[in-house]
Amino acid sequence: MPRIDLDPAALRAGTGYPAPFDEPVAGRLQRRLAPVAGLTAMGISHVLLRPGAWSSQRHWHEGEDEVLVMLSGEAVLIEDEGETVLRPGDCAAWPAGVRNGHHLVNRSNADCTFLCMSAGDRMAGGAYSDIDMVFTEQGYLHRDGTPYPARRTA
Amino acid sequence: MPRIDLDPAALRAGTGYPAPFDEPVAGRLQRRLAPVAGLTAMGISHVLLRPGAWSSQRHWHEGEDEVLVMLSGEAVLIEDEGETVLRPGDCAAWPAGVRNGHHLVNRSNADCTFLCMSAGDRMAGGAYSDIDMVFTEQGYLHRDGTPYPARRTA
């Protein structure tokens, strides 16, 4: 297995978030690399954020660890405690089950890119900190358990 | 969880390899970040190679996926097929169970640093491609199962 080709031309937009939660991630392009590399125990995504784009709705995972490594450009990491600017070579990590929602927002005037690795129990789901939505094996639900009319894909 | 502090001053040398296999990694400094970050499903190590140092003996894992992201400097990735130079922002991945030994060698005149993530079944062990050694739950063994007089720590 040689170096993984991180060609930005291979990145694609798209989210399964129900409206209007899909709007802030419209400028997020990504590619899942685990299938490319043949990985089965770890997820890895190559992500590009256009200026203004969010990486996701601010969220946490019940059963998955996440690790992010910035590759290029600059983004702001937002968590319960506040904001942290991430630059190339910076690394952040979120343990499974810690209910401190996190996401990246590109407030710069240029694209930024990063890699995001995950491992653990994806089916354990999680929740979004700032909106009435959780994610489970069944898809996107309101906090009261009512499904959204959208399929969970990301 | 804010950005992880990747202070090179926190890195330490050391290996459990039996002699003489420990010599090429004497210039490898590292720090395991999963305990720092509270991760339980994924391993992550911050590694620095002095000029001439190897990341490890060339090896593969039976049950663990590995992902490497170069942060600074330059190293040569060596696998069965040959060599690939890795530079900052480059990413390489090795799937669990693929018996293609890999390691990095710093042939430059400056330090290089990278992050290495792993997930899967660590206890499934693996083997070294170029020497008479395997690693298992029991530690370092010759290929015939005879133990080496050293304890597996890395």
Chai-1 contact restraints between the chains, C-beta under 6 A:
chainA,res_idxA,chainB,res_idxB,connection_type,confidence,min_distance_angstrom,max_distance_angstrom,comment,restraint_id
A,M1,B,W94,contact,1.0,0.0,6.0,A-B,restraint_1
A,P2,B,T84,contact,1.0,0.0,6.0,A-B,restraint_2
A,R3,B,T84,contact,1.0,0.0,6.0,A-B,restraint_3
A,R3,B,D90,contact,1.0,0.0,6.0,A-B,restraint_4
A,R3,B,A92,contact,1.0,0.0,6.0,A-B,restraint_5
A,I4,B,C91,contact,1.0,0.0,6.0,A-B,restraint_6
A,I4,B,A93,contact,1.0,0.0,6.0,A-B,restraint_7
A,A37,B,A93,contact,1.0,0.0,6.0,A-B,restraint_8
A,G38,B,P95,contact,1.0,0.0,6.0,A-B,restraint_9
A,L39,B,D65,contact,1.0,0.0,6.0,A-B,restraint_10
A,L39,B,A93,contact,1.0,0.0,6.0,A-B,restraint_11
A,L39,B,P95,contact,1.0,0.0,6.0,A-B,restraint_12
A,A41,B,D65,contact,1.0,0.0,6.0,A-B,restraint_13
A,A41,B,A96,contact,1.0,0.0,6.0,A-B,restraint_14
A,A41,B,A119,contact,1.0,0.0,6.0,A-B,restraint_15
A,A41,B,G120,contact,1.0,0.0,6.0,A-B,restraint_16
A,M42,B,D65,contact,1.0,0.0,6.0,A-B,restraint_17
A,M42,B,A119,contact,1.0,0.0,6.0,A-B,restraint_18
A,I44,B,V67,contact,1.0,0.0,6.0,A-B,restraint_19
A,D65,B,L39,contact,1.0,0.0,6.0,A-B,restraint_20
A,D65,B,A41,contact,1.0,0.0,6.0,A-B,restraint_21
A,D65,B,M42,contact,1.0,0.0,6.0,A-B,restraint_22
A,V67,B,I44,contact,1.0,0.0,6.0,A-B,restraint_23
A,V67,B,M117,contact,1.0,0.0,6.0,A-B,restraint_24
A,V69,B,V69,contact,1.0,0.0,6.0,A-B,restraint_25
A,L71,B,G89,contact,1.0,0.0,6.0,A-B,restraint_26
A,T84,B,P2,contact,1.0,0.0,6.0,A-B,restraint_27
A,T84,B,R3,contact,1.0,0.0,6.0,A-B,restraint_28
A,G89,B,L71,contact,1.0,0.0,6.0,A-B,restraint_29
A,D90,B,R3,contact,1.0,0.0,6.0,A-B,restraint_30
A,C91,B,I4,contact,1.0,0.0,6.0,A-B,restraint_31
A,A92,B,R3,contact,1.0,0.0,6.0,A-B,restraint_32
A,A93,B,I4,contact,1.0,0.0,6.0,A-B,restraint_33
A,A93,B,A37,contact,1.0,0.0,6.0,A-B,restraint_34
A,A93,B,L39,contact,1.0,0.0,6.0,A-B,restraint_35
A,W94,B,M1,contact,1.0,0.0,6.0,A-B,restraint_36
A,P95,B,G38,contact,1.0,0.0,6.0,A-B,restraint_37
A,P95,B,L39,contact,1.0,0.0,6.0,A-B,restraint_38
A,A96,B,A41,contact,1.0,0.0,6.0,A-B,restraint_39
A,M117,B,V67,contact,1.0,0.0,6.0,A-B,restraint_40
A,M117,B,M117,contact,1.0,0.0,6.0,A-B,restraint_41
A,A119,B,A41,contact,1.0,0.0,6.0,A-B,restraint_42
A,A119,B,M42,contact,1.0,0.0,6.0,A-B,restraint_43
A,A119,B,A119,contact,1.0,0.0,6.0,A-B,restraint_44
A,G120,B,A41,contact,1.0,0.0,6.0,A-B,restraint_45
